[in-house]
Amino acid sequence: RLLGAAFKAANANRLMLLDLSKNVFDGLSVGHLAVGLQFCTSLTSLSMASNKYFGAPGARSLGKILTNNSRLASLDLSCTALYPEGLAALKTPMQACAGLERVSLASNHIGEKGSRYLREMFANASSLSTLDLSFNSFNKNAGPHLVDLVRSQTHLR
């Protein structure tokens, strides 16, 4: 709560890189943080990696930051326990981030159901060059969705 208030009070319009990885942010904490960062339009890199209590509530709160930030180029949400429900919450806000170049969603138990959201989430992401989906419990049924995703992305490496 205090961190979000501090960002809001500081009017952090010059903040470009924010790394909050390996903390204990949960959905409520991310909600407080979003209050302070939702109008921080200069942010180009955000890492919330390894916040294992983040989950779907954190993803919903993060949507406020993503929706208002068209300059974001790098987003790391690896090891944040998103599951398919978290991806569903991020789908629309991520579509608003047209400038995303690098995204890590590694180790989030996305599975087959989540692979469908991924395809939709990044369908028109023409700037995307790096997408890390490692360690996500994909099975053979996720394959067609991932193939469609990769086919739609000429910039992925």
Secondary structure, 3 states (H helix, E strand, C coil): CHHHHHHHHHCCCCCCEEECCCCCCEHHHHHHHHHHHCCCCCCCEEECCCCCECHHHHHHHHHHHHHCCCCCCEEECCCCCCHHHHHHHHHHHHHCCCCCCEEECCCCCCHHHHHHHHHHHCCCCCCCCEEECCCCCCCCCCHHHHHHHHHHCCCCC
